[in-house]
């Protein structure tokens, strides 16, 4: 494997140099030319990473962290000095009151800093406390986006221990992310490394955080409803299933797909079935919303109609293939049989055998339907699934 060739001595020297500069001016730090400079350097580092120039990316992201420290320490110094006088302290801690007295004292730079962050988050985010705002700004000395980029560089180079170290730093400081949903990307990277290392528990743990926080996986009422519908013997239950349930959480799709793989390999059939059902519902909801946007007269009626609509759009078909949609849909049959459901999985197999746009899974489903028809009844595999499934406890 080609190394990105970054000298550890070089990184150490950069870090020592940054610390020296900061310690020299810590008592009276010089105002940086650009208080948003670290963000701009990070964008350059990301561009270098995207073009596979990992040496430049690492140098730039190291520079970014040093610059971030300078910015944060200057802002903290500026606020501390502006808030120190008795005339300021006596007005209390409320942000508006403090801003008013600072304006009177012509502390315009400090007022500008305060107003910037109040505009971004609102006073409630800081509990209308100038001290809370100051503490938050000091905490920004950590830069989770930079830690995450460093982790990705180490991961690409096979330095998994270092990658995990920085992923942990990014995860621990995730509350500072400018885009909160990026926390899922951090967790996916942790899960990928755990999977590579054969750490099943750590892999599952990272994926569950995504599933439970963003994907309604803590909703036991929904899970019980899915199981009830899946074991029902009503006619046309397969199409009805997708009228009843929708899950709008596309960023969690990969988590549920991987969780179902973990559970099926360990023969935890109920968990495998539910997590796979979530994956199917998430993908279905995503695709259905696209169809509704593109066709003003479209509304879901049944799976035959849904599959025919998908066939009209090459980009949707490509998305389905890339995101394992057909495999997950086929798993509704496969895992349903392992759960000893009698009607729902068979209906799914019949619809797939008739209308699935993917030829491989269409033929796979047809093979299963032919077997069922030849036996005139379902032959259940020898699995550990129980006949009478208990409700999921809260």
BALOBA-1460 file (C-alpha; in Angstrom, 3 decimals):
// residues 394
<rec num="1" residu="x" x="0.000" y="0.000" z="0.000"/>
<rec num="2" residu="x" x="1.308" y="3.406" z="-0.977"/>
<rec num="3" residu="x" x="2.030" y="5.557" z="2.070"/>
<rec num="4" residu="x" x="1.147" y="9.214" z="2.099"/>
<rec num="5" residu="x" x="4.661" y="9.878" z="3.369"/>
<rec num="6" residu="x" x="3.965" y="12.359" z="6.140"/>
<rec num="7" residu="x" x="6.883" y="12.620" z="8.507"/>
<rec num="8" residu="x" x="5.797" y="12.264" z="12.121"/>
<rec num="9" residu="x" x="8.664" y="14.593" z="12.940"/>
<rec num="10" residu="x" x="7.201" y="17.182" z="10.596"/>
<rec num="11" residu="x" x="3.795" y="16.933" z="12.269"/>
<rec num="12" residu="x" x="5.405" y="17.169" z="15.696"/>
<rec num="13" residu="x" x="7.393" y="20.246" z="14.665"/>
<rec num="14" residu="x" x="4.274" y="21.940" z="13.306"/>
<rec num="15" residu="x" x="2.447" y="21.220" z="16.533"/>
<rec num="16" residu="x" x="5.318" y="22.397" z="18.735"/>
<rec num="17" residu="x" x="5.669" y="25.548" z="16.656"/>
<rec num="18" residu="x" x="1.942" y="26.309" z="16.986"/>
<rec num="19" residu="x" x="2.066" y="25.730" z="20.737"/>
<rec num="20" residu="x" x="5.152" y="27.943" z="21.044"/>
<rec num="21" residu="x" x="3.519" y="30.807" z="19.181"/>
<rec num="22" residu="x" x="0.390" y="30.548" z="21.301"/>
<rec num="23" residu="x" x="2.211" y="30.287" z="24.598"/>
<rec num="24" residu="x" x="4.348" y="33.326" z="23.682"/>
<rec num="25" residu="x" x="1.299" y="35.514" z="23.144"/>
<rec num="26" residu="x" x="-1.128" y="33.778" z="25.537"/>
<rec num="27" residu="x" x="-1.241" y="36.749" z="27.912"/>
<rec num="28" residu="x" x="-1.958" y="39.224" z="25.138"/>
<rec num="29" residu="x" x="-2.731" y="37.299" z="21.935"/>
<rec num="30" residu="x" x="-2.525" y="39.080" z="18.603"/>
<rec num="31" residu="x" x="-5.786" y="39.228" z="16.677"/>
<rec num="32" residu="x" x="-5.725" y="36.759" z="13.769"/>
<rec num="33" residu="x" x="-6.101" y="38.297" z="10.314"/>
<rec num="34" residu="x" x="-9.218" y="36.154" z="9.817"/>
<rec num="35" residu="x" x="-11.280" y="34.770" z="12.706"/>
<rec num="36" residu="x" x="-12.705" y="32.250" z="10.228"/>
<rec num="37" residu="x" x="-9.298" y="31.258" z="8.886"/>
<rec num="38" residu="x" x="-9.318" y="27.734" z="10.313"/>
<rec num="39" residu="x" x="-12.510" y="26.912" z="8.394"/>
<rec num="40" residu="x" x="-10.946" y="28.118" z="5.135"/>
<rec num="41" residu="x" x="-7.849" y="26.005" z="5.736"/>
<rec num="42" residu="x" x="-10.058" y="22.987" z="6.436"/>
<rec num="43" residu="x" x="-11.782" y="23.463" z="3.069"/>
<rec num="44" residu="x" x="-8.370" y="23.386" z="1.382"/>
<rec num="45" residu="x" x="-7.511" y="20.229" z="3.339"/>
<rec num="46" residu="x" x="-10.761" y="18.596" z="2.249"/>
<rec num="47" residu="x" x="-10.059" y="19.508" z="-1.392"/>
<rec num="48" residu="x" x="-6.608" y="17.917" z="-1.118"/>
<rec num="49" residu="x" x="-8.191" y="14.797" z="0.401"/>
<rec num="50" residu="x" x="-10.766" y="14.608" z="-2.396"/>
<rec num="51" residu="x" x="-8.031" y="14.587" z="-5.020"/>
<rec num="52" residu="x" x="-6.132" y="11.898" z="-3.045"/>
<rec num="53" residu="x" x="-3.276" y="14.227" z="-2.046"/>
<rec num="54" residu="x" x="-3.169" y="12.882" z="1.488"/>
<rec num="55" residu="x" x="0.188" y="14.413" z="2.412"/>
<rec num="56" residu="x" x="-1.080" y="17.919" z="1.651"/>
<rec num="57" residu="x" x="-4.393" y="17.149" z="3.333"/>
<rec num="58" residu="x" x="-2.659" y="16.126" z="6.551"/>
<rec num="59" residu="x" x="-0.365" y="19.169" z="6.540"/>
<rec num="60" residu="x" x="-3.307" y="21.495" z="5.958"/>
<rec num="61" residu="x" x="-5.560" y="19.936" z="8.584"/>
<rec num="62" residu="x" x="-2.726" y="20.148" z="11.128"/>
<rec num="63" residu="x" x="-2.339" y="23.826" z="10.242"/>
<rec num="64" residu="x" x="-6.109" y="24.186" z="10.583"/>
<rec num="65" residu="x" x="-6.090" y="22.892" z="14.171"/>
<rec num="66" residu="x" x="-3.241" y="25.229" z="15.113"/>
<rec num="67" residu="x" x="-5.103" y="28.164" z="13.576"/>
<rec num="68" residu="x" x="-8.323" y="27.189" z="15.342"/>
<rec num="69" residu="x" x="-6.494" y="27.313" z="18.681"/>
<rec num="70" residu="x" x="-5.202" y="30.829" z="17.928"/>
<rec num="71" residu="x" x="-8.701" y="32.028" z="16.972"/>
<rec num="72" residu="x" x="-10.410" y="30.568" z="20.022"/>
<rec num="73" residu="x" x="-7.798" y="31.859" z="22.451"/>
<rec num="74" residu="x" x="-8.032" y="35.359" z="20.980"/>
<rec num="75" residu="x" x="-11.843" y="35.394" z="21.195"/>
<rec num="76" residu="x" x="-11.710" y="34.122" z="24.774"/>
<rec num="77" residu="x" x="-9.161" y="36.832" z="25.655"/>
<rec num="78" residu="x" x="-11.297" y="39.511" z="23.991"/>
<rec num="79" residu="x" x="-14.466" y="38.481" z="25.847"/>
<rec num="80" residu="x" x="-12.705" y="38.051" z="29.182"/>
<rec num="81" residu="x" x="-11.256" y="41.548" z="29.036"/>
<rec num="82" residu="x" x="-14.518" y="43.136" z="27.916"/>
<rec num="83" residu="x" x="-16.542" y="41.396" z="30.632"/>
<rec num="84" residu="x" x="-14.057" y="42.058" z="33.431"/>
<rec num="85" residu="x" x="-14.927" y="45.683" z="34.437"/>
<rec num="86" residu="x" x="-17.293" y="46.214" z="37.343"/>
<rec num="87" residu="x" x="-19.664" y="48.323" z="35.218"/>
<rec num="88" residu="x" x="-20.186" y="45.291" z="32.951"/>
<rec num="89" residu="x" x="-20.412" y="42.700" z="35.712"/>
<rec num="90" residu="x" x="-23.035" y="44.631" z="37.659"/>
<rec num="91" residu="x" x="-25.634" y="44.400" z="34.839"/>
<rec num="92" residu="x" x="-25.802" y="40.649" z="35.310"/>
<rec num="93" residu="x" x="-25.531" y="37.701" z="32.923"/>
<rec num="94" residu="x" x="-28.395" y="38.295" z="30.445"/>
<rec num="95" residu="x" x="-27.030" y="38.633" z="26.920"/>
<rec num="96" residu="x" x="-29.035" y="41.731" z="25.896"/>
<rec num="97" residu="x" x="-28.080" y="43.594" z="29.069"/>
<rec num="98" residu="x" x="-24.411" y="42.796" z="28.575"/>
<rec num="99" residu="x" x="-24.502" y="43.793" z="24.896"/>
<rec num="100" residu="x" x="-26.155" y="47.113" z="25.824"/>
<rec num="101" residu="x" x="-23.434" y="48.061" z="28.330"/>
<rec num="102" residu="x" x="-20.684" y="46.919" z="25.955"/>
<rec num="103" residu="x" x="-22.107" y="49.183" z="23.264"/>
<rec num="104" residu="x" x="-22.072" y="52.074" z="25.754"/>
<rec num="105" residu="x" x="-18.422" y="51.310" z="26.447"/>
<rec num="106" residu="x" x="-17.706" y="51.110" z="22.686"/>
<rec num="107" residu="x" x="-16.567" y="47.473" z="22.912"/>
<rec num="108" residu="x" x="-17.729" y="46.986" z="19.341"/>
<rec num="109" residu="x" x="-15.501" y="44.036" z="18.446"/>
<rec num="110" residu="x" x="-16.768" y="42.025" z="21.419"/>
<rec num="111" residu="x" x="-20.361" y="42.986" z="20.582"/>
<rec num="112" residu="x" x="-19.780" y="41.781" z="17.009"/>
<rec num="113" residu="x" x="-18.492" y="38.420" z="18.268"/>
<rec num="114" residu="x" x="-21.461" y="37.970" z="20.606"/>
<rec num="115" residu="x" x="-24.014" y="39.000" z="17.958"/>
<rec num="116" residu="x" x="-22.552" y="36.591" z="15.416"/>
<rec num="117" residu="x" x="-23.165" y="33.556" z="17.634"/>
<rec num="118" residu="x" x="-26.525" y="34.735" z="18.951"/>
<rec num="119" residu="x" x="-27.646" y="35.166" z="15.345"/>
<rec num="120" residu="x" x="-26.475" y="31.638" z="14.501"/>
<rec num="121" residu="x" x="-28.024" y="29.796" z="17.448"/>
<rec num="122" residu="x" x="-30.344" y="32.183" z="19.277"/>
<rec num="123" residu="x" x="-30.169" y="33.268" z="22.916"/>
<rec num="124" residu="x" x="-32.020" y="30.173" z="24.143"/>
<rec num="125" residu="x" x="-29.157" y="27.946" z="22.961"/>
<rec num="126" residu="x" x="-26.934" y="29.727" z="25.498"/>
<rec num="127" residu="x" x="-29.719" y="29.895" z="28.125"/>
<rec num="128" residu="x" x="-29.573" y="33.694" z="27.686"/>
<rec num="129" residu="x" x="-26.278" y="33.623" z="29.576"/>
<rec num="130" residu="x" x="-23.189" y="35.506" z="28.479"/>
<rec num="131" residu="x" x="-21.051" y="33.113" z="30.527"/>
<rec num="132" residu="x" x="-22.595" y="30.094" z="28.781"/>
<rec num="133" residu="x" x="-21.853" y="31.724" z="25.438"/>
<rec num="134" residu="x" x="-18.253" y="32.371" z="26.498"/>
<rec num="135" residu="x" x="-17.851" y="28.754" z="27.644"/>
<rec num="136" residu="x" x="-19.229" y="27.500" z="24.350"/>
<rec num="137" residu="x" x="-16.829" y="29.636" z="22.322"/>
<rec num="138" residu="x" x="-13.902" y="28.349" z="24.385"/>
<rec num="139" residu="x" x="-15.028" y="24.745" z="23.794"/>
<rec num="140" residu="x" x="-14.644" y="25.357" z="20.061"/>
<rec num="141" residu="x" x="-10.918" y="24.839" z="20.479"/>
<rec num="142" residu="x" x="-11.913" y="21.284" z="19.539"/>
<rec num="143" residu="x" x="-12.712" y="20.896" z="15.851"/>
<rec num="144" residu="x" x="-14.608" y="17.637" z="15.172"/>
<rec num="145" residu="x" x="-14.634" y="18.157" z="11.387"/>
<rec num="146" residu="x" x="-10.830" y="18.359" z="11.427"/>
<rec num="147" residu="x" x="-10.526" y="15.275" z="13.657"/>
<rec num="148" residu="x" x="-12.843" y="13.415" z="11.275"/>
<rec num="149" residu="x" x="-10.740" y="14.306" z="8.245"/>
<rec num="150" residu="x" x="-7.573" y="13.160" z="10.007"/>
<rec num="151" residu="x" x="-9.317" y="9.876" z="10.866"/>
<rec num="152" residu="x" x="-10.295" y="9.324" z="7.229"/>
<rec num="153" residu="x" x="-6.712" y="9.902" z="6.090"/>
<rec num="154" residu="x" x="-5.372" y="7.380" z="8.604"/>
<rec num="155" residu="x" x="-8.090" y="4.882" z="7.657"/>
<rec num="156" residu="x" x="-7.214" y="5.070" z="3.966"/>
<rec num="157" residu="x" x="-3.595" y="4.374" z="4.846"/>
<rec num="158" residu="x" x="-4.527" y="1.389" z="7.001"/>
<rec num="159" residu="x" x="-3.584" y="3.070" z="10.287"/>
<rec num="160" residu="x" x="-6.756" y="1.915" z="12.008"/>
<rec num="161" residu="x" x="-5.698" y="2.557" z="15.592"/>
<rec num="162" residu="x" x="-4.875" y="6.184" z="14.784"/>
<rec num="163" residu="x" x="-8.078" y="6.467" z="12.769"/>
<rec num="164" residu="x" x="-10.124" y="5.223" z="15.720"/>
<rec num="165" residu="x" x="-8.338" y="7.636" z="18.052"/>
<rec num="166" residu="x" x="-9.434" y="10.621" z="15.963"/>
<rec num="167" residu="x" x="-12.899" y="9.197" z="15.326"/>
<rec num="168" residu="x" x="-13.344" y="9.028" z="19.095"/>
<rec num="169" residu="x" x="-12.236" y="12.667" z="19.403"/>
<rec num="170" residu="x" x="-14.705" y="13.629" z="16.666"/>
<rec num="171" residu="x" x="-17.491" y="11.646" z="18.352"/>
<rec num="172" residu="x" x="-16.786" y="13.104" z="21.797"/>
<rec num="173" residu="x" x="-16.942" y="16.655" z="20.411"/>
<rec num="174" residu="x" x="-19.792" y="16.021" z="17.945"/>
<rec num="175" residu="x" x="-21.981" y="18.647" z="19.629"/>
<rec num="176" residu="x" x="-19.699" y="21.231" z="17.955"/>
<rec num="177" residu="x" x="-20.352" y="19.981" z="14.417"/>
<rec num="178" residu="x" x="-21.575" y="22.718" z="12.107"/>
<rec num="179" residu="x" x="-23.740" y="20.105" z="10.359"/>
<rec num="180" residu="x" x="-25.131" y="17.904" z="13.180"/>
<rec num="181" residu="x" x="-26.117" y="15.052" z="10.833"/>
<rec num="182" residu="x" x="-22.418" y="14.499" z="10.089"/>
<rec num="183" residu="x" x="-22.296" y="12.566" z="13.335"/>
<rec num="184" residu="x" x="-23.736" y="9.609" z="11.388"/>
<rec num="185" residu="x" x="-20.746" y="9.713" z="9.026"/>
<rec num="186" residu="x" x="-18.424" y="9.498" z="12.032"/>
<rec num="187" residu="x" x="-20.324" y="6.508" z="13.394"/>
<rec num="188" residu="x" x="-20.348" y="4.757" z="10.008"/>
<rec num="189" residu="x" x="-16.565" y="5.080" z="9.848"/>
<rec num="190" residu="x" x="-16.280" y="3.603" z="13.348"/>
<rec num="191" residu="x" x="-18.562" y="0.745" z="12.322"/>
<rec num="192" residu="x" x="-16.558" y="0.065" z="9.143"/>
<rec num="193" residu="x" x="-13.304" y="-0.229" z="11.076"/>
<rec num="194" residu="x" x="-14.941" y="-2.460" z="13.694"/>
<rec num="195" residu="x" x="-16.306" y="-4.682" z="10.920"/>
<rec num="196" residu="x" x="-12.872" y="-4.899" z="9.284"/>
<rec num="197" residu="x" x="-11.320" y="-5.844" z="12.635"/>
<rec num="198" residu="x" x="-14.010" y="-8.466" z="13.301"/>
<rec num="199" residu="x" x="-15.324" y="-6.537" z="16.319"/>
<rec num="200" residu="x" x="-18.999" y="-7.453" z="16.013"/>
<rec num="201" residu="x" x="-20.084" y="-5.839" z="19.285"/>
<rec num="202" residu="x" x="-18.393" y="-2.520" z="18.488"/>
<rec num="203" residu="x" x="-19.783" y="-2.605" z="14.963"/>
<rec num="204" residu="x" x="-23.325" y="-3.212" z="16.219"/>
<rec num="205" residu="x" x="-22.961" y="-0.541" z="18.916"/>
<rec num="206" residu="x" x="-22.040" y="2.193" z="16.419"/>
<rec num="207" residu="x" x="-24.821" y="1.197" z="14.013"/>
<rec num="208" residu="x" x="-27.416" y="1.081" z="16.793"/>
<rec num="209" residu="x" x="-26.634" y="4.659" z="17.806"/>
<rec num="210" residu="x" x="-27.492" y="5.749" z="14.255"/>
<rec num="211" residu="x" x="-30.586" y="3.541" z="14.114"/>
<rec num="212" residu="x" x="-31.951" y="4.594" z="17.491"/>
<rec num="213" residu="x" x="-31.153" y="8.298" z="17.280"/>
<rec num="214" residu="x" x="-32.221" y="8.978" z="13.699"/>
<rec num="215" residu="x" x="-34.184" y="5.965" z="12.481"/>
<rec num="216" residu="x" x="-37.069" y="5.355" z="14.932"/>
<rec num="217" residu="x" x="-35.514" y="2.090" z="16.119"/>
<rec num="218" residu="x" x="-36.587" y="2.840" z="19.689"/>
<rec num="219" residu="x" x="-40.228" y="2.926" z="18.583"/>
<rec num="220" residu="x" x="-41.412" y="-0.429" z="19.972"/>
<rec num="221" residu="x" x="-45.004" y="0.278" z="18.956"/>
<rec num="222" residu="x" x="-43.896" y="0.516" z="15.338"/>
<rec num="223" residu="x" x="-41.880" y="-2.685" z="15.621"/>
<rec num="224" residu="x" x="-44.823" y="-4.577" z="17.118"/>
<rec num="225" residu="x" x="-47.117" y="-3.256" z="14.393"/>
<rec num="226" residu="x" x="-44.688" y="-4.414" z="11.696"/>
<rec num="227" residu="x" x="-44.596" y="-7.896" z="13.233"/>
<rec num="228" residu="x" x="-48.385" y="-8.071" z="13.521"/>
<rec num="229" residu="x" x="-48.872" y="-7.123" z="9.884"/>
<rec num="230" residu="x" x="-46.131" y="-9.526" z="8.793"/>
<rec num="231" residu="x" x="-47.750" y="-12.495" z="10.551"/>
<rec num="232" residu="x" x="-51.248" y="-11.560" z="9.376"/>
<rec num="233" residu="x" x="-52.993" y="-13.796" z="6.813"/>
<rec num="234" residu="x" x="-55.067" y="-11.025" z="5.206"/>
<rec num="235" residu="x" x="-55.242" y="-10.857" z="1.427"/>
<rec num="236" residu="x" x="-52.906" y="-8.459" z="-0.411"/>
<rec num="237" residu="x" x="-51.033" y="-7.775" z="2.824"/>
<rec num="238" residu="x" x="-47.794" y="-7.140" z="0.962"/>
<rec num="239" residu="x" x="-49.140" y="-4.002" z="-0.764"/>
<rec num="240" residu="x" x="-51.079" y="-2.946" z="2.331"/>
<rec num="241" residu="x" x="-47.869" y="-3.091" z="4.383"/>
<rec num="242" residu="x" x="-46.466" y="-0.127" z="2.462"/>
<rec num="243" residu="x" x="-49.636" y="1.889" z="2.895"/>
<rec num="244" residu="x" x="-49.456" y="1.470" z="6.649"/>
<rec num="245" residu="x" x="-45.804" y="2.204" z="7.349"/>
<rec num="246" residu="x" x="-43.323" y="4.839" z="6.214"/>
<rec num="247" residu="x" x="-39.946" y="5.786" z="7.715"/>
<rec num="248" residu="x" x="-38.335" y="8.992" z="6.469"/>
<rec num="249" residu="x" x="-34.723" y="8.497" z="7.560"/>
<rec num="250" residu="x" x="-32.548" y="7.932" z="4.462"/>
<rec num="251" residu="x" x="-29.242" y="8.548" z="6.271"/>
<rec num="252" residu="x" x="-29.915" y="5.477" z="8.441"/>
<rec num="253" residu="x" x="-30.520" y="3.045" z="5.563"/>
<rec num="254" residu="x" x="-26.985" y="1.682" z="5.610"/>
<rec num="255" residu="x" x="-27.166" y="1.153" z="9.386"/>
<rec num="256" residu="x" x="-30.300" y="-0.998" z="9.183"/>
<rec num="257" residu="x" x="-28.959" y="-2.997" z="6.235"/>
<rec num="258" residu="x" x="-25.756" y="-3.777" z="8.114"/>
<rec num="259" residu="x" x="-27.602" y="-4.541" z="11.358"/>
<rec num="260" residu="x" x="-29.792" y="-7.071" z="9.586"/>
<rec num="261" residu="x" x="-26.626" y="-8.764" z="8.241"/>
<rec num="262" residu="x" x="-25.155" y="-8.920" z="11.747"/>
<rec num="263" residu="x" x="-28.330" y="-10.407" z="13.215"/>
<rec num="264" residu="x" x="-28.978" y="-12.967" z="10.484"/>
<rec num="265" residu="x" x="-25.409" y="-14.273" z="10.790"/>
<rec num="266" residu="x" x="-25.902" y="-14.742" z="14.537"/>
<rec num="267" residu="x" x="-29.360" y="-16.333" z="13.961"/>
<rec num="268" residu="x" x="-31.183" y="-13.544" z="15.802"/>
<rec num="269" residu="x" x="-34.056" y="-13.842" z="13.357"/>
<rec num="270" residu="x" x="-36.497" y="-11.419" z="14.933"/>
<rec num="271" residu="x" x="-33.910" y="-8.634" z="15.105"/>
<rec num="272" residu="x" x="-32.778" y="-9.442" z="11.570"/>
<rec num="273" residu="x" x="-36.347" y="-9.322" z="10.272"/>
<rec num="274" residu="x" x="-37.200" y="-6.018" z="11.970"/>
<rec num="275" residu="x" x="-33.986" y="-4.222" z="11.009"/>
<rec num="276" residu="x" x="-34.375" y="-5.440" z="7.416"/>
<rec num="277" residu="x" x="-38.014" y="-4.298" z="7.385"/>
<rec num="278" residu="x" x="-36.854" y="-0.852" z="8.525"/>
<rec num="279" residu="x" x="-34.302" y="-0.785" z="5.700"/>
<rec num="280" residu="x" x="-36.994" y="-1.639" z="3.145"/>
<rec num="281" residu="x" x="-39.418" y="0.944" z="4.535"/>
<rec num="282" residu="x" x="-36.748" y="3.661" z="4.579"/>
<rec num="283" residu="x" x="-35.795" y="2.943" z="0.957"/>
<rec num="284" residu="x" x="-39.441" y="2.668" z="-0.085"/>
<rec num="285" residu="x" x="-40.313" y="5.990" z="1.586"/>
<rec num="286" residu="x" x="-37.366" y="7.686" z="-0.125"/>
<rec num="287" residu="x" x="-38.243" y="6.331" z="-3.585"/>
<rec num="288" residu="x" x="-41.951" y="6.983" z="-3.165"/>
<rec num="289" residu="x" x="-41.324" y="10.619" z="-2.224"/>
<rec num="290" residu="x" x="-39.240" y="11.060" z="-5.397"/>
<rec num="291" residu="x" x="-42.041" y="9.583" z="-7.522"/>
<rec num="292" residu="x" x="-44.558" y="11.917" z="-5.885"/>
<rec num="293" residu="x" x="-42.339" y="14.910" z="-6.659"/>
<rec num="294" residu="x" x="-41.874" y="13.907" z="-10.292"/>
<rec num="295" residu="x" x="-45.447" y="12.879" z="-11.055"/>
<rec num="296" residu="x" x="-48.249" y="15.123" z="-9.814"/>
<rec num="297" residu="x" x="-50.863" y="12.410" z="-10.386"/>
<rec num="298" residu="x" x="-48.908" y="9.592" z="-8.728"/>
<rec num="299" residu="x" x="-49.911" y="8.041" z="-5.410"/>
<rec num="300" residu="x" x="-48.978" y="4.602" z="-4.147"/>
<rec num="301" residu="x" x="-51.622" y="1.907" z="-4.697"/>
<rec num="302" residu="x" x="-49.817" y="-1.440" z="-4.732"/>
<rec num="303" residu="x" x="-46.395" y="-2.971" z="-5.270"/>
<rec num="304" residu="x" x="-47.027" y="-3.939" z="-8.907"/>
<rec num="305" residu="x" x="-47.723" y="-0.301" z="-9.727"/>
<rec num="306" residu="x" x="-44.762" y="0.871" z="-7.612"/>
<rec num="307" residu="x" x="-42.288" y="-1.427" z="-9.393"/>
<rec num="308" residu="x" x="-43.573" y="-0.376" z="-12.826"/>
<rec num="309" residu="x" x="-43.080" y="3.280" z="-11.911"/>
<rec num="310" residu="x" x="-39.506" y="2.593" z="-10.793"/>
<rec num="311" residu="x" x="-38.714" y="0.995" z="-14.161"/>
<rec num="312" residu="x" x="-39.369" y="4.316" z="-15.863"/>
<rec num="313" residu="x" x="-36.422" y="6.023" z="-14.153"/>
<rec num="314" residu="x" x="-32.850" y="4.770" z="-14.735"/>
<rec num="315" residu="x" x="-31.506" y="6.940" z="-11.870"/>
<rec num="316" residu="x" x="-33.930" y="5.358" z="-9.381"/>
<rec num="317" residu="x" x="-33.065" y="1.874" z="-10.635"/>
<rec num="318" residu="x" x="-29.388" y="2.690" z="-10.216"/>
<rec num="319" residu="x" x="-30.013" y="3.961" z="-6.668"/>
<rec num="320" residu="x" x="-31.888" y="0.744" z="-5.831"/>
<rec num="321" residu="x" x="-28.987" y="-1.393" z="-7.051"/>
<rec num="322" residu="x" x="-26.354" y="0.695" z="-5.280"/>
<rec num="323" residu="x" x="-28.215" y="0.682" z="-1.963"/>
<rec num="324" residu="x" x="-29.174" y="-2.999" z="-1.845"/>
<rec num="325" residu="x" x="-32.903" y="-2.337" z="-2.135"/>
<rec num="326" residu="x" x="-33.706" y="-5.533" z="-4.057"/>
<rec num="327" residu="x" x="-31.708" y="-7.696" z="-1.656"/>
<rec num="328" residu="x" x="-33.496" y="-6.155" z="1.315"/>
<rec num="329" residu="x" x="-36.858" y="-6.607" z="-0.387"/>
<rec num="330" residu="x" x="-36.094" y="-10.253" z="-1.126"/>
<rec num="331" residu="x" x="-35.063" y="-10.639" z="2.520"/>
<rec num="332" residu="x" x="-38.660" y="-9.842" z="3.526"/>
<rec num="333" residu="x" x="-39.441" y="-13.229" z="2.007"/>
<rec num="334" residu="x" x="-36.314" y="-15.035" z="3.186"/>
<rec num="335" residu="x" x="-36.313" y="-13.761" z="6.773"/>
<rec num="336" residu="x" x="-40.118" y="-13.980" z="6.927"/>
<rec num="337" residu="x" x="-39.913" y="-17.700" z="6.195"/>
<rec num="338" residu="x" x="-37.285" y="-18.070" z="8.910"/>
<rec num="339" residu="x" x="-39.761" y="-16.363" z="11.256"/>
<rec num="340" residu="x" x="-42.420" y="-18.912" z="10.122"/>
<rec num="341" residu="x" x="-44.798" y="-16.279" z="8.784"/>
<rec num="342" residu="x" x="-47.223" y="-18.094" z="6.511"/>
<rec num="343" residu="x" x="-48.673" y="-15.546" z="4.080"/>
<rec num="344" residu="x" x="-46.840" y="-12.219" z="3.987"/>
<rec num="345" residu="x" x="-43.435" y="-13.527" z="2.787"/>
<rec num="346" residu="x" x="-45.107" y="-15.646" z="0.111"/>
<rec num="347" residu="x" x="-47.010" y="-12.612" z="-1.158"/>
<rec num="348" residu="x" x="-43.740" y="-10.668" z="-1.282"/>
<rec num="349" residu="x" x="-42.090" y="-13.468" z="-3.291"/>
<rec num="350" residu="x" x="-45.030" y="-13.570" z="-5.726"/>
<rec num="351" residu="x" x="-44.919" y="-9.825" z="-6.354"/>
<rec num="352" residu="x" x="-41.151" y="-9.924" z="-6.865"/>
<rec num="353" residu="x" x="-41.421" y="-12.901" z="-9.247"/>
<rec num="354" residu="x" x="-43.976" y="-11.007" z="-11.320"/>
<rec num="355" residu="x" x="-42.871" y="-7.361" z="-11.265"/>
<rec num="356" residu="x" x="-39.369" y="-6.884" z="-9.809"/>
<rec num="357" residu="x" x="-37.304" y="-4.714" z="-12.179"/>
<rec num="358" residu="x" x="-34.107" y="-6.517" z="-11.132"/>
<rec num="359" residu="x" x="-33.862" y="-9.761" z="-13.131"/>
<rec num="360" residu="x" x="-31.666" y="-11.570" z="-10.617"/>
<rec num="361" residu="x" x="-34.066" y="-11.145" z="-7.706"/>
<rec num="362" residu="x" x="-37.073" y="-11.616" z="-9.953"/>
<rec num="363" residu="x" x="-35.737" y="-15.058" z="-10.940"/>
<rec num="364" residu="x" x="-34.718" y="-15.853" z="-7.347"/>
<rec num="365" residu="x" x="-38.248" y="-15.072" z="-6.162"/>
<rec num="366" residu="x" x="-39.770" y="-17.103" z="-9.022"/>
<rec num="367" residu="x" x="-37.666" y="-20.109" z="-7.987"/>
<rec num="368" residu="x" x="-39.061" y="-19.872" z="-4.435"/>
<rec num="369" residu="x" x="-42.650" y="-19.457" z="-5.664"/>
<rec num="370" residu="x" x="-42.275" y="-22.519" z="-7.894"/>
<rec num="371" residu="x" x="-41.002" y="-24.530" z="-4.914"/>
<rec num="372" residu="x" x="-43.939" y="-23.397" z="-2.805"/>
<rec num="373" residu="x" x="-46.421" y="-24.243" z="-5.574"/>
<rec num="374" residu="x" x="-44.895" y="-27.696" z="-6.076"/>
<rec num="375" residu="x" x="-45.232" y="-28.482" z="-2.365"/>
<rec num="376" residu="x" x="-48.685" y="-26.842" z="-2.145"/>
<rec num="377" residu="x" x="-47.572" y="-25.515" z="1.227"/>
<rec num="378" residu="x" x="-44.657" y="-23.664" z="2.778"/>
<rec num="379" residu="x" x="-41.764" y="-25.849" z="3.898"/>
<rec num="380" residu="x" x="-40.169" y="-23.965" z="6.752"/>
<rec num="381" residu="x" x="-36.411" y="-24.202" z="7.240"/>
<rec num="382" residu="x" x="-35.107" y="-25.634" z="10.491"/>
<rec num="383" residu="x" x="-34.488" y="-22.440" z="12.424"/>
<rec num="384" residu="x" x="-34.767" y="-21.250" z="15.974"/>
<rec num="385" residu="x" x="-37.668" y="-18.849" z="15.312"/>
<rec num="386" residu="x" x="-40.660" y="-19.466" z="17.530"/>
<rec num="387" residu="x" x="-44.211" y="-20.076" z="16.305"/>
<rec num="388" residu="x" x="-45.881" y="-17.582" z="18.632"/>
<rec num="389" residu="x" x="-43.821" y="-14.415" z="18.648"/>
<rec num="390" residu="x" x="-43.951" y="-12.326" z="21.834"/>
<rec num="391" residu="x" x="-44.512" y="-8.600" z="21.736"/>
<rec num="392" residu="x" x="-41.359" y="-6.498" z="21.926"/>
<rec num="393" residu="x" x="-40.997" y="-5.081" z="25.400"/>
<rec num="394" residu="x" x="-40.523" y="-1.352" z="25.881"/>
